Amino acid sequence: MQIDEAFGRLLRKHRLDRDLTATALATNSGITRRYLRMLELGQASPTLAVIVRLADSLGLEINELVKQAVELTAEK
C-alpha cells in the first residue's frame, strides 16, 4: 500500500471514530470537503501544514498519525 492511500484510510478511520462529518473535519482543518475526500481516497498528497491541521482537528499528535500511516504501508 502506498503512503497516500494509507494516510487516507487512517484519516477516514479517525474521522469516523470521532463521529465527524467530512464537512466538519474539512471546515475545522481549513480545507475543502472535496480535497478531504481526495485525501481519504489516497488521490492527493497533503502538505505538512495540512497534516498538522488535520491532526489537530482530530485531537491527534502529528507524529502518531504519520507513524500509523507508515506502519500501515508495511502491512500485507
C-alpha positions in Angstrom: 0.0 0.0 0.0 1.3 3.5 -0.9 1.7 6.1 1.8 -1.1 8.4 0.4 -3.6 5.5 0.5 -2.5 4.5 4.0 -2.8 8.1 5.2 -6.2 8.4 3.6 -7.5 5.3 5.2 -6.3 6.4 8.6 -7.8 9.8 8.2 -11.2 8.4 7.4 -11.0 5.9 10.3 -10.1 8.6 12.8 -12.8 10.9 11.4 -15.5 8.2 11.7 -14.2 7.1 15.1 -15.0 10.7 16.3 -18.3 10.8 14.6 -17.2 13.8 12.5 -18.7 14.5 9.1 -16.3 15.2 6.2 -17.7 18.8 6.1 -16.9 19.3 9.8 -13.4 18.0 9.6 -12.7 19.9 6.4 -14.0 23.2 7.9 -12.1 22.7 11.2 -8.9 22.0 9.2 -9.3 24.8 6.7 -9.6 22.7 3.6 -12.5 21.9 1.2 -14.6 18.8 1.6 -13.6 17.8 -1.9 -9.9 18.0 -1.0 -10.6 16.0 2.2 -12.4 13.3 0.1 -9.4 13.2 -2.3 -7.1 12.7 0.7 -9.2 10.0 2.2 -9.2 8.1 -1.2 -5.4 8.5 -1.5 -5.8 10.6 -4.6 -3.9 13.6 -3.2 -0.8 14.2 -1.1 -1.2 16.7 1.8 1.3 19.3 2.7 2.9 19.3 6.1 0.7 22.2 7.1 -2.4 20.3 6.1 -1.3 17.2 8.1 -0.7 19.4 11.1 -4.2 21.0 10.9 -5.9 17.6 10.3 -4.1 16.0 13.3 -5.0 19.0 15.5 -8.7 18.8 14.4 -8.7 15.1 15.2 -7.1 15.6 18.6 -4.0 13.5 17.5 -0.3 14.2 17.7 1.1 14.6 14.2 3.9 12.1 14.9 1.4 9.4 15.9 -0.7 10.0 12.7 2.3 9.8 10.5 3.7 6.7 12.3 0.4 4.9 11.9 0.4 5.6 8.2 3.9 4.4 7.8 3.1 1.2 9.7 0.1 0.6 7.5 2.2 0.7 4.4 4.3 -2.2 5.8 1.3 -4.4 6.3 0.5 -7.0 3.7 
